[in-house]
Amino acid sequence: MKKNLRVLLLAAGPGLLAPVGSVVAQAPTARPATASPSATVGNMPLSLQQAVEYAIQNKSSLLATRLGEQTARARVGEIRAAGLPQVSVAANLADNFKLQKSLVDFGAFAGGSTATQLTPTDLAAAQAGQSVNLSTVTVPSDPVPPQALAFGLRHAGNTSASVSQLLFDGAYLIGLRAAKVYEELAKKQTQQAEIDVVEQVSKAYYSTLVARERLQLLARNVQRLDTILYQTNQTFKAGFAEKLDVQRLQVQRNNLVVEQQKAARLTDLSVALLKFQMGLPQDQAVQLTDSLGAAVVDAGALRQRLGVASFATGSGVSGLGSVPTAPAPTTDNADAQNRQDQQTALSGARTGQLAAAFNYNNRIEFSTLETQQALAGLDLANRRAGAYPRLLATAAYGFTGSANNRGDLFAFRGPDSRAANGFPNQNWFGFGNVGLSLQIPVFDGFRRKYQVQQARIQQQTIERGFETLRQSIDLQDAQSRTTLINALDVLDNQKANLELADEVARVSRIKFKEGVGSNLEVVTAETSLREAQTNYYAALYDVLVAKVDRDKATGELYNQAKK
């Protein structure tokens, strides 16, 4: 039973999700031929919340984790079963075709022969009619060697029922305490797996939204470029434009169409990755209902939560503009500012208020480690409890029989059976017993001593892991915060660049249409616009992914998915 108290801890590593351009490296493996029972016919409407809920219910890795949770509950029941009555029934038959013999010294039992001694005086008294008392004497006999005898009959049978009840066992009492903790650990491991799935599905969903929006934008660019190409071609036919202008626009359109085709394939691949992360069959069509505009976070509110301002405006709300001139630090406050910067860096790039408010228990890894620590303490107590005595109550009842042949053995004759001559003819006999069994460990060759040492070292190892985990959480928090701030800055910058590039392209088209601008200027402006669009959507995806990483680092991702 003590072996049942040893807890096997499972470790699962979270999966990583790449941006749209690298989804090829994460192509899903072949799925089973059977479709999910929850798959729908036709387009399946899918919001981010619905995608997360579907993945939590149907992702194969999560289903396997929940099976582990059920295994933990069954393991707990196994431990508890050791304290319930243990009943067993046994029956056996034996054909002793060659009976075992044993040597028996009958001389030790006989001791010699006996005789009646009659003296001449006794004979004369008897002839005279007098009473005579004859005495018995022992006559020495010759020694008899031991004889080989077989005990029992050829055919024998036995049937019995026994029951035992554990009355006291220190290890069992500790096991009952560990049962609840072990089940709690399994639930936390399942929650950890759910958090990883939420992260993967969220990133895949955002990747699909960005890819879909970029594909639509490329389609609008092709349509706009077709209009310019048609107008330029008509102008060329009228003799007011050069053929070189038409060819430049044609090259531009060809490149844009190829880029559109590549984006369409990547969009399909991002949808396939989303289905894989959800555990959805690849042949199930989906329709994403969330818009990219709804997914974009409020940069100003997010900066306020992070406790930082925009790198350009100092507010992070009104977008980029003229950069204000920073006041020169005076001698009095320069040292104070340096100390503040050092303190901020030492606190994990968090302000003092945010660092003090951070709760490590929000991270499931920290809570799981606390549960593992509790189990390690119970395991240590279990090892020490091996020195306690063990008390059981036992009882047994059964029958045993024998006969010279098999048919006679199965006659089952009881104590009332009589032979033809009236003698008892019983061949089966009952037996029964009740008692207590006390087991006191005295010396086990220091085996328990070394087991206690191992359990104590394991407990100390877990305790050391708390500091490592805290440092790791602090680093993740600082990294996610810095990454998100940088992504917001880049997004602000790329948004401003996109607006400027769009304005430049618009003015260039107007100038070319009015005849005051060159075709090369239009081509250059369109190229810059597409580059600005690509950079903007890449920055937008980086912000969405950074926000998911930030929510996971602070332990808020799982709670948000449950809302």
For each residue, the residues with C-beta under 8 A, 3 or more apart:
1: 4 5 79 82 169 171 172 175
2: 5 6 171 382 386
3: 6
4: 1 75 78 79 82 175
5: 1 2 79 171 174 175 178 378 379 382
6: 2 3 379
7: 178 182 185 375 379
8:
9: 185 372 375
10: 68 189
11:
12: 65 189 192 193 196
13:
14: 195 196 199 200
15: 196 200
16:
17: 26 199 200 203 204 207 273 277 545
18: 21 22 23 25 26
19: 22 23 207 538 541 542 545
20: 23 207 210 211 266 267 270 541
21: 18 266
22: 18 19 25 26
23: 18 19 20 26 27 207 266 269 270 273
24: 27 269
25: 18 22
26: 17 18 22 23 273 276
27: 23 24 269 272 273
28: 31 272 273 275 276 282
29:
30:
31: 28 281 282
32:
33:
34:
35: 39 281 283 284
36: 39 58 279 280 281 284
37:
38: 54 57 58
39: 35 36 44 280 281 284
40: 44 284
41:
42: 285
43: 285 286 287
44: 39 40 280 284 285 286 287
45: 50 286 287 289
46: 50 51 54 286 287 288 289
47: 50 51 288 289 290
48: 51 52 201 202 205 290 295
49: 52 53 561
50: 45 46 47 53 54 289
51: 46 47 48 54 55 201 205 274 278
52: 48 49 55 56 197 198 201 202 561
53: 49 50 56 57
54: 38 46 50 51 57 58 278 279 280
55: 51 52 58 59 62 197 198 200 201 277 278 279
56: 52 53 59 62 194 197 198 561
57: 38 53 54
58: 36 38 54 55 62 63 278 279 280
59: 55 56 62 63 197 277 278 279
60: 63 64 279
61: 64 65 193 197
62: 55 56 58 59 65 66 190 193 194 197 279
63: 58 59 60 66 67
64: 60 61 67 68
65: 12 61 62 68 69 189 190 193
66: 62 63 69 70 190
67: 63 64 70 71
68: 10 64 65 71 72 186 189 190
69: 65 66 72 73 186 187 189 190
70: 66 67 73 74
71: 67 68 74 75 186
72: 68 69 75 76 182 183 185 186
73: 69 70 76 77 183 186
74: 70 71 77 78
75: 4 71 72 78 79 182
76: 72 73 79 80 179 180 182 183
77: 73 74 80 81
78: 4 74 75 81 82
79: 1 4 5 75 76 82 172 175 176 178 179
80: 76 77 83 84 175 176 179
81: 77 78 84
82: 1 4 78 79 166 169 172 175
83: 80 166 169 172 176
84: 80 81
85: 163 164 165
86: 163 164 165 166
87: 161 162 163
88: 161 162 163
89: 159 160 161
90: 158 159 160 161 162 398
91: 157 158 159 160
92: 157 158 159
93: 155 156 157 409
94: 155 156 157
95: 154 155 406
96: 99 100 152 153 154 155 156
97: 154
98:
99: 96 150 151 152 153 154
100: 96 150
101: 148 149 150
102: 148 149 150 151
103: 146 147 148 149
104: 146 147 148 149
105: 108 109 146 147
106: 109 110 144 146 147
107: 110 111 143 144 145
108: 105 111
109: 105 106
110: 106 107 113 141 144
111: 107 108 138
112: 138 139 140 141
113: 110 138 139 141
114: 136 137 138 139
115: 136 137 139
116: 134 135 136 137
117: 134 135 136 137
118: 122 123 134
119: 122 123
120: 123 124
121: 124 125
122: 118 119 125 126 132 134
123: 118 119 120 126 127
124: 120 121 127 128
125: 121 122 128 130 131 132
126: 122 123 129 130 132
127: 123 124
128: 124 125
129: 126
130: 125 126
131: 125
132: 122 125 126
133:
134: 116 117 118 122
135: 116 117
136: 114 115 116 117
137: 114 115 116 117
138: 111 112 113 114
139: 112 113 114 115
140: 112
141: 110 112 113 144
142:
143: 107
144: 106 107 110 141 147
145: 107
146: 103 104 105 106
147: 103 104 105 106 144
148: 101 102 103 104
149: 101 102 103 104
150: 99 100 101 102
151: 99 102
152: 96 99 156 402
153: 96 99 156 402 403 404
154: 95 96 97 99 403 404 405
155: 93 94 95 96 402 403 404 405 406 408 409
156: 93 94 96 152 153 400 401 402 409
157: 91 92 93 94 400 401 402 409 428
158: 90 91 92 398 399 400 401
159: 89 90 91 92 398 399 400
160: 89 90 91 396 397 398 399 431
161: 87 88 89 90 396 397 398
162: 87 88 90 394 395 396 397
163: 85 86 87 88 394 395 396
164: 85 86 392 393 394 395 437
165: 85 86 392 393
166: 82 83 86 169 172 390 391 392
167: 391 392 393 436
168: 388 389 390 391
169: 1 82 83 166 172 173 385 388 390 391
170: 173 174 385 386 388
171: 1 2 5 174 175 382 385 386 388
172: 1 79 82 83 166 169 175 176
173: 169 170 176 177 385
174: 5 170 171 177 178 378 381 382 385
175: 1 4 5 79 80 82 171 172 178 179 382
176: 79 80 83 172 173 179
177: 173 174 180 181 378
178: 5 7 79 174 175 181 182 375 378 379 382
179: 76 79 80 175 176 182 183
180: 76 177 183 184
181: 177 178 184 185 371 374 375 378
182: 7 72 75 76 178 179 185 186 375
183: 72 73 76 179 180 186 187
184: 180 181 187 188 371
185: 7 9 72 181 182 188 189 368 371 372 375
186: 68 69 71 72 73 182 183 189 190
187: 69 183 184 190 191
188: 184 185 191 192 364 367 368 371
189: 10 12 65 68 69 185 186 192 193 368
190: 62 65 66 68 69 186 187 193 194
191: 187 188 194 195 364 558
192: 12 188 189 195 196 364 365 368
193: 12 61 62 65 189 190 196 197
194: 56 62 190 191 197 198 558 561
195: 14 191 192 198 199 364 552 557 558
196: 12 14 15 192 193 199 200
197: 52 55 56 59 61 62 193 194 200 201 277
198: 52 55 56 194 195 201 202 557 558 561
199: 14 17 195 196 202 203 548 549 552 557
200: 14 15 17 55 196 197 203 204 277
201: 48 51 52 55 197 198 204 205 274 277 278
202: 48 52 198 199 205 206 548 557 561
203: 17 199 200 206 207 544 545 548
204: 17 200 201 207 208 270 273 274 276 277 278
205: 48 51 201 202 208 209 274 288 290
206: 202 203 209 210 295 541 544 545 548
207: 17 19 20 23 203 204 210 211 270 273 274 541
208: 204 205 211 212 267 270 271 273 274 288
209: 205 206 212 213 288 290 291 292 295
210: 20 206 207 213 214 292 537 540 541 544
211: 20 207 208 214 215 263 266 267 270
212: 208 209 215 216 267 288 292
213: 209 210 216 217 292 537
214: 210 211 217 218 263 533 534 537
215: 211 212 218 219 260 263 264 267
216: 212 213 219 220
217: 213 214 220 221 533 537
218: 214 215 221 222 256 259 260 263
219: 215 216 222 223 260
220: 216 217 223 224
221: 217 218 224 225 256 526 529 530 533
222: 218 219 225 226 253 256 257 260
223: 219 220 226 227
224: 220 221 227 228
225: 221 222 228 229 249 252 253 256 526
226: 222 223 229 230 253
227: 223 224 230 231
228: 224 225 231 232 249 509 512 522
229: 225 226 232 233 246 249 250 253
230: 226 227 233 234
231: 227 228 234 235 513
232: 228 229 235 236 241 245 246 249 512 519
233: 229 230 236 237 246
234: 230 231 237 238
235: 231 232 238 240 241
236: 232 233 239 240 241 242 243 245 246
237: 233 234
238: 234 235 241
239: 236
240: 235 236 515
241: 232 235 236 238 245 246 519
242: 236 245 246 519
243: 236 246 247
244: 247 248 519
245: 232 236 241 242 248 249 519
246: 229 232 233 236 241 242 243 249 250
247: 243 244 250 251
248: 244 245 251 252 519 520 523
249: 225 228 229 232 245 246 252 253 519 522 523
250: 229 246 247 253 254
251: 247 248 254 255
252: 225 248 249 255 256 523 526 527
253: 222 225 226 229 249 250 256 257
254: 250 251 257 258
255: 251 252 258 259
256: 218 221 222 225 252 253 259 260 530
257: 222 253 254 260 261
258: 254 255 261 262
259: 218 255 256 262 263 530
260: 215 218 219 222 256 257 263 264
261: 257 258 264 265
262: 258 259 265 266
263: 211 214 215 218 259 260 266 267
264: 215 260 261 267 268
265: 261 262 268 269
266: 20 21 23 211 262 263 269 270
267: 20 208 211 212 215 263 264 270 271
268: 264 265 271 272
269: 23 24 27 265 266 272 273
270: 20 23 204 207 208 211 266 267 273 274
271: 208 267 268 274 275 286
272: 27 28 268 269 275 276 282
273: 17 23 26 27 28 204 207 208 269 270 276 277
274: 51 201 204 205 207 208 270 271 277 278 280 286
275: 28 271 272 278 280 281 282 284 286
276: 26 28 204 272 273 279 280 282
277: 17 55 59 197 200 201 204 273 274
278: 51 54 55 58 59 201 204 274 275
279: 36 54 55 58 59 60 62 276
280: 36 39 44 54 58 274 275 276 284 286
281: 31 35 36 39 275 284
282: 28 31 272 275 276
283: 35
284: 35 36 39 40 44 275 280 281
285: 42 43 44
286: 43 44 45 46 271 274 275 280
287: 43 44 45 46
288: 46 47 205 208 209 212
289: 45 46 47 50
290: 47 48 205 209 294 295
291: 209 294 295
292: 209 210 212 213 295 296 540
293: 296
294: 290 291
295: 48 206 209 290 291 292 544
296: 292 293 540 543 544
297: 301 302 543 544 547
298: 301 302
299: 302 303 316 317 488 491 492 543
300: 303 304 315 316 317
301: 297 298 304 305
302: 297 298 299 305 306 484 488 547
303: 299 300 306 308 309 310 316 317 485 488
304: 300 301 307 316
305: 301 302
306: 302 303 481 484 485
307: 304 350 351 353 354
308: 303 316 485
309: 303 313 314 315 316
310: 303 313 314 315 316 317 320 489 492
311: 489
312: 320 321 323 489 492
313: 309 310 316 317 318 319 320 321 323 324
314: 309 310 324
315: 300 309 310 318
316: 299 300 303 304 308 309 310 313 488 492
317: 299 300 303 310 313
318: 313 315 321
319: 313 492 495 496
320: 310 312 313 492 493 495 496
321: 312 313 318
322:
323: 312 313
324: 313 314
325:
326:
327:
328:
329: 333 334 337
330: 333 334
331: 334
332: 336
333: 329 330 336 337
334: 329 330 331 337 338
335: 338 339
336: 332 333 339 340
337: 329 333 334 340 341
338: 334 335 341 342
339: 335 336 342 343
340: 336 337 343 344
341: 337 338 344 345
342: 338 339 345 346
343: 339 340 346 347 352
344: 340 341 347 349 350 351 352
345: 341 342 349
346: 342 343
347: 343 344 350 351 352 355
348: 355 474 475 477 478
349: 344 345 478 481 482
350: 307 344 347 354 355 358 477 478 481
351: 307 344 347 354 355
352: 343 344 347 355 356
353: 307 356 357
354: 307 350 351 357 358
355: 347 348 350 351 352 358
356: 352 353
357: 353 354
358: 350 354 355 477 554
359: 362 555
360: 363 366 469 470 473
361: 366 367
362: 359 366 554 555 556
363: 360 366 367 473 555
364: 188 191 192 195 367 368 555 558
365: 192 368 369 469 473
366: 360 361 362 363 369 370 466 469 470 473
367: 188 361 363 364 370 371
368: 185 188 189 192 364 365 371 372
369: 365 366 372 373 462 465 466 469
370: 366 367 373 374
371: 181 184 185 188 367 368 374 375
372: 9 185 368 369 375 376 462
373: 369 370 376 377 459 462 463 466
374: 181 370 371 377 378
375: 7 9 178 181 182 185 371 372 378 379
376: 372 373 379 380 455 458 459 462
377: 373 374 380 381 459
378: 5 174 177 178 181 374 375 381 382
379: 5 6 7 178 375 376 382 383 455 458 459
380: 376 377 383 384 452 455 456 458 459
381: 174 377 378 384 385
382: 2 5 171 174 175 178 378 379 385 386 455
383: 379 380 386 448 451 452 454 455
384: 380 381 387 448 452
385: 169 170 171 173 174 381 382 388
386: 2 170 171 382 383 441 448 451
387: 384 441 448
388: 168 169 170 171 385
389: 168 438 439 440 441
390: 166 168 169 438 439 440
391: 166 167 168 169 436 437 438 439
392: 164 165 166 167 436 437 439
393: 164 165 167 434 435 436 437
394: 162 163 164 433 434 435 436 437
395: 162 163 164 432 433 434 435
396: 160 161 162 163 431 432 433 434
397: 160 161 162 430 431 432 433
398: 90 158 159 160 161 430 431 432
399: 158 159 160 428 429 430 431
400: 156 157 158 159 428 429 431
401: 156 157 158 409 412 427 428 429
402: 152 153 155 156 157 409 427
403: 153 154 155 406 408 409 411 427
404: 153 154 155 408
405: 154 155 408 409
406: 95 155 403 409 410
407: 410 411
408: 155 403 404 405 411 427
409: 93 155 156 157 401 402 403 405 406 427
410: 406 407
411: 403 407 408 427
412: 401 427 428
413: 417 425 426 427 428
414: 417 426 428
415: 424 426
416:
417: 413 414 424 425 426 427
418: 422 423 424 425
419: 422 423 424 425
420:
421:
422: 418 419
423: 418 419
424: 415 417 418 419
425: 413 417 418 419
426: 413 414 415 417 429
427: 401 402 403 408 409 411 412 413 417
428: 157 399 400 401 412 413 414
429: 399 400 401 426
430: 397 398 399
431: 160 396 397 398 399 400
432: 395 396 397 398
433: 394 395 396 397
434: 393 394 395 396
435: 393 394 395
436: 167 391 392 393 394
437: 164 391 392 393 394
438: 389 390 391
439: 389 390 391 392
440: 389 390
441: 386 387 389 444 448
442:
443:
444: 441 447 448
445:
446: 449 450
447: 444 450 451
448: 383 384 386 387 441 444 451 452
449: 446 452 453
450: 446 447 453 454
451: 383 386 447 448 454 455
452: 380 383 384 448 449 455 456
453: 449 450 456 457
454: 383 450 451 457 458
455: 376 379 380 382 383 451 452 458 459
456: 380 452 453 459 460
457: 453 454 460 461
458: 376 379 380 454 455 461 462
459: 373 376 377 379 380 455 456 462 463
460: 456 457 463 464
461: 457 458 464 465
462: 369 372 373 376 458 459 465 466
463: 373 459 460 466
464: 460 461 467 468
465: 369 461 462 468 469
466: 366 369 373 462 463 469 470
467: 464 470 471
468: 464 465 471 472
469: 360 365 366 369 465 466 472 473
470: 360 366 466 467 473 474
471: 467 468 474 475
472: 468 469 475 476
473: 360 363 365 366 469 470 476 477 553
474: 348 470 471 477 478
475: 348 471 472 478 479
476: 472 473 479 480 553
477: 348 350 358 473 474 480 481 553 554
478: 348 349 350 474 475 481 482
479: 475 476 482 483 553
480: 476 477 483 484 546 549 550 552 553 554
481: 306 349 350 477 478 484 485 550 553
482: 349 478 479 485 486
483: 479 480 486 487 546 549 550
484: 302 306 480 481 487 488 543 546 547 549 550
485: 303 306 308 481 482 488 489
486: 482 483 489 490
487: 483 484 490 491 539 542 543 546
488: 299 302 303 316 484 485 491 492 543
489: 310 311 312 485 486 492 493
490: 486 487 493 494 539 542
491: 299 487 488 494 495 536 539 540 542 543
492: 299 310 312 316 319 320 488 489 495 496
493: 320 489 490 496 497 539
494: 490 491 497 498 532 535 536 538 539 540
495: 319 320 491 492 498 499 536 539
496: 319 320 492 493 499 500
497: 493 494 500 501 532 535 536
498: 494 495 501 502 529 532 533 535 536
499: 495 496 502 503
500: 496 497 503 504 532
501: 497 498 504 505 525 528 529 531 532 533
502: 498 499 505 506 529 532
503: 499 500 506 507
504: 500 501 507 508 525 528 529
505: 501 502 508 509 522 525 526 528 529
506: 502 503 509 510
507: 503 504 510 511 525
508: 504 505 511 512 517 521 522 524 525 526
509: 228 505 506 512 513 522 525
510: 506 507 513 514 517
511: 507 508 514 516 517 521
512: 228 232 508 509 515 517 518 519 521 522
513: 231 509 510
514: 510 511 517
515: 240 512
516: 511
517: 508 510 511 512 514 521 522
518: 512 521 522
519: 232 241 242 244 245 248 249 512 522 523
520: 248 523 524
521: 508 511 512 517 518 524 525
522: 228 249 505 508 509 512 517 518 519 525 526
523: 248 249 252 519 520 526 527
524: 508 520 521 527 528
525: 501 504 505 507 508 509 521 522 528 529
526: 221 225 252 505 508 522 523 529 530
527: 252 523 524 530 531
528: 501 504 505 524 525 531 532
529: 221 498 501 502 504 505 525 526 532 533
530: 221 256 259 526 527 533 534
531: 501 527 528 534 535
532: 494 497 498 500 501 502 528 529 535 536
533: 214 217 221 498 501 529 530 536 537
534: 214 530 531 537 538
535: 494 497 498 531 532 538 539
536: 491 494 495 497 498 532 533 539 540
537: 210 213 214 217 533 534 540 541
538: 19 494 534 535 541 542
539: 487 490 491 493 494 495 535 536 542 543
540: 210 292 296 491 494 536 537 543 544
541: 19 20 206 207 210 537 538 544 545
542: 19 487 490 491 538 539 545 546
543: 296 297 299 484 487 488 491 539 540 546 547
544: 203 206 210 295 296 297 540 541 547 548
545: 17 19 203 206 541 542 548 549
546: 480 483 484 487 542 543 549 550
547: 297 302 484 543 544 550 551
548: 199 202 203 206 544 545 551 552 557
549: 199 480 483 484 545 546 552 553
550: 480 481 483 484 546 547 553 554
551: 547 548 554 556 557 560
552: 195 199 480 548 549 555 556 557
553: 473 476 477 479 480 481 549 550
554: 358 362 477 480 550 551
555: 359 362 363 364 552 558 559
556: 362 551 552 559 560
557: 195 198 199 202 548 551 552 560 561
558: 191 194 195 198 364 555 561 562
559: 555 556 562 563
560: 551 556 557 563
561: 49 52 56 194 198 202 557 558
562: 558 559
563: 559 560
